[in-house]
Amino acid sequence: MKGSFFKRITLFLLTNLAVVAALGIVARLLGVESFLARQGSGLNLPALLIMSAVMGFVGSIISLLISKPMAKWSTGAQVITAPRTEAERWLMSTVQRLAQNAGIGMPEVAVYDSPDMNAFATGARRNSALVAVSTGLLHGMERDEVEAVLGHEVAHVANGDMVTLTLLQGVLNTFVIFLSRVVGFFVDRFLNRSEDGEESAGTGPGYFLTSLVLQIVFGIGASLIVAWYSRRREYRADVGGAQLVNPNAMARALNRLRMQQEEPSQLPSSMRAFGIRGGGMMALFSSHPPLEERIQRLTDGSWKN
């Protein structure tokens, strides 16, 4: 829910940023950017846009493909292969039933050790996802509340939120890379106007430093759009939890999270966007809407609209 979905998205964004940055460094070392940035007397915009799209979508797709192993590694989640306790058997059977009702394949089910009440779902495909819950959530909530949280996470998978996020991030990456290089080209040309002018534009340190800084700045702006998208998807996942279980249990689970909200989330910062409970962030950067609003929608029936 709030913290877990936040956790998953943040991990996705950080991985995506690292991959895109690495691709940019490789492209520069191979001379690809210099070739595209200087064609004749100006900038080869169509070629640069194609390069930006390739780098942008490759970065987001790689982030999606490694989302499950990264999530397991960052939380220490242990996948249940053969249930050893009654609680694990209940957890497996509940996820299986919810997945069947949602029309998706059985996800991997995992538990990670944390006093934080949280859960998350991730994965590149609807039929091979991962649903993980914290020990704090299992011990701190009633079973129908845990079931509602699981319904929320299964709804994220059924709604294809990770795939949609990947496409959105790919488009945003494309424009971040493209615009940062275009501005960097003209800054470099301005700095070299007294020497070689246009001939050296796009090859000097001005181009490299400007495009690098602007990629970070524009990337922060793009994260606002991703956070806005995430908040919209949280409402929809709440609806999924209410439909798969019941709205009262979903509201009570969120209320327990609200009471715990003043405590810092124990999820790694890279994974909080994918959890049911988020951390304390500024509203524009938050991947989750306020818990009070989510609870209100469930209790007054407006979630049905």
N, C-alpha and C positions, 0 to 999 in steps of 0.2 A: 504494500500500500504506500503510504506517503514516504516513509524513509527508504523503503526498499526500492521503489521505482526511482526515487531520487538518486539512490546509490548506483543503480544500473545505468542511468543516463549519464551521470557524471563520469563513470568509468568509460562509457562509450565515447564521450566527448574528449576526455583526456587522451585515450588511446588514438582516437581519430586525429587529434592535434599533433601527437607525436609522429604518427605515420605520415601525415601531410608534410610536416616539417622535414622529416627524413627524405621524402621524395623530392622536396624542393632543393635540399642540399645536394642530392645525387644529380638532379637535373643541372644544377649550376656547375658541379664538378665536371660533368660530361660536356659542358658547353652548350647544352640545349637552350637554356634561357638566353644566352648571348646571341645565338643564331636567330632565335625568334624575335628578340627585342630589337635587333638591328638588321633590317632588310631594306637596302637602298638608302633612302633618305628619311625613313620614318619607321613606325612601329607596325609589325605585321599582326594586326588585331585578330583576324580570323584564326591564324595559326596559334596565337597566344591563347585564345578562348578555347580551342580544342585541347591544348596542353593543360589548361586550367581544369577543364571538365574531366580529363583522364585522371589527373592527380587528385582532384576533389572526390570523385566517385570511388576511385581505388582506395583512398584513405578510409572512407566511411564503410565500404564493403568489407575491408580487412578488419575494421573494428567490430563489425557485426559478426563476422565468422569466428573471431576469437573471444566473443563476449562470454560464452559459457566457461571455458577454462580460466579466463581472467577473473570471473566472478567467484569461482571455486577457490582459486588461489588467494584472492584478496580477502576472503572471509574465512578461509579454512573450512568451508562447508564439506561435510562428509555425506556422499551419496548413499542412500539406503538401498542395498542390493538384496539383502535377506533380512526382513524385520526380526529384531531380537527381543523386542518388548511389546507389550500391548499397545503402548502409545505409538510406537512406530508402525504397528499393523493398522491402527486406526488412521494414522496420517496417510499411509499408502492407499488404503481403501477409499478414504475421503477424496483425495486428489484424483484417483481413478474415476470415481463416480462423477465428480465435477467436470473432469475432462470429457467424459462421455456425453454428459448433458450439454456441454459447450460445443461438441462436435469436433474435438481435436484429439490427436494421439496422446497416449499416456506420457506425461513429462517425467524426467528424472526427478526424484524427490530427495532433498538433502536437508540436513540439520547442521547449524553452526552454533558454536558456543559463544553466547553473549547474553548479558543481563538485559540488554536493550530489547524491548518488544518490537520485533520487526520481521519482515518477510520480503522476498523479492522473487521475480520471475524473469528469465532472460533466455536468449537463444535465437539462432538465425531462422529457424523453421517452426511453424505452428505445431508440427507433429513430432518434434524432437527438442522440446524446450526443457528448461530447468526451473523447478519451483523449490525454493529453500526457505526455511523458517528458523528463527533463533530459538534457543532454549528458553530465553526470557519470555517470548511470546507464548510458547507451549505451557509454561508454568504460570504465567500471569493473566491468562484469559480463560473464560469458560469455553467449553468445546464448541458450542454453537457460534461463539465469537471468532474462535480460530477458524472454523469452517467458513465464516463470512470473509475473513482475510484471505483464505485460500481461494475462495470464489473470486475475489477481487483480482488476485494475481493470475488466475486462470483466464479471467476476462481480458487482461492485458495481452496474453498469448493469443486468445481467440480473435481479438480485435486486430492482430497484426501490428501492434504498436511499434515493435522494434524495426520491422521492415519499413514502415512508413517513416519512422525517424531516420532510417538510413538514407532513404530517398531525399528527404528534406535536408539532411546534413550534406549530402552530395551536392545538391543545388547551391546551398549556402557556401560550401567550400569552393565551388567553382567561381563564384563572384568575389569571394574574399581573395583568392589567389590572383584572379584576373585584375581586379581593381588595384590591389597592392603593387602589382608589377607595372601597370600603366602609369600610376602616379610616380613610382620609383624611376621609370624611364625618363619622365619629363624633369624630375628633380635632378637626375644625373646629367641630363643634357644642359640644364641651367648651370650646374656647377662646372661643366666643361666648356661653356660657351666661348671662353677666351682662348681655348686651346684647339681641340679638334672639332668642337661643335657637335653636330649630329653624328659624325663619324664614330665617336667614342661613346655615344649615349647608349646606356643599357649594359655597359661592360665594366664601369668603374665602381668604386666602393660606395658612392652615393646611391647607386641603384640597389646594391645588395642590402645596405643598412636600412634605406627607406622602405624597401619592399618587405624586409623582415619585421620592422617595427609596425608597419601598417597591417601586415598580416595578423599580428597579435591584436592590434586595436580593432580592426574589422571583425576578427574572430570573436572578440568580446561582444560586439554588436550582434553578431549572428547568434551568439548564445542566448541573447534575449528572446529571439524568435523561437529557438528550441525550447526555452523555458515556458514561453506562452503556449506552445503546442503541447508540452507535457502537462500543463495545468488543465487543458481541455480534455486530454485523454484520461486524467485522473477522475474527472466527473463521470466519464463514460465507464471506466472500470468500476466505480462505485455502483453504477446502475447494474453492471454485470454481477457484482457480488450480491446486490439486493435481489436480483432475479434468480440467481442460482441457489441462494440460501433463503434469506428474508431480510427486508429493510431494517427491522428492529435490531437484529443481531449485528448487522453492518453498522448501524448507528452506535450501538453499545461498544463495539470494537473501536470505532473511531474516538469515542468518548474516553476510553481507557488511554488511548494514545495522546489525547488532548491533555489528560491529567499528567502524563509523563513528559509532555513536550518541553517543560522548563528544564529538564535534564538533557545534557548534550547527547546526541545520538552516538552509539558505539560503532556504527557502521563506518568503514573507511570512507573518507571524503569522496573517493573516486567512484563509490557505489551508491551513494545516498539517493540519487535521482531515480533509482529503480526500486526503492523500498516503499513500504506503505506509510512510513513516517519519515518526514524530512528533517533537516537540521535548521538552525536559525539562520536564515538568509534574508537579504533584502527582497522585498516583494517582487520586483521586476525580474530578479534572477532566480526566484524560487521555482522549482519544478512542480510544486504542489500548491493548490489553493488552500486558504485557511481551513483548518479542521472545523471551525465553527460553522462555516458556510456549507461544508460537505455534510455535517450532521443535520443542519437545518433542512437541507434538500431531502434528506432521507426521512426525517420525522414529519415534515409537512406535506409529503407526497409529491413535491414538485419534481422529484427524480423521474417520475413517469412521463413528464412532458418532453 
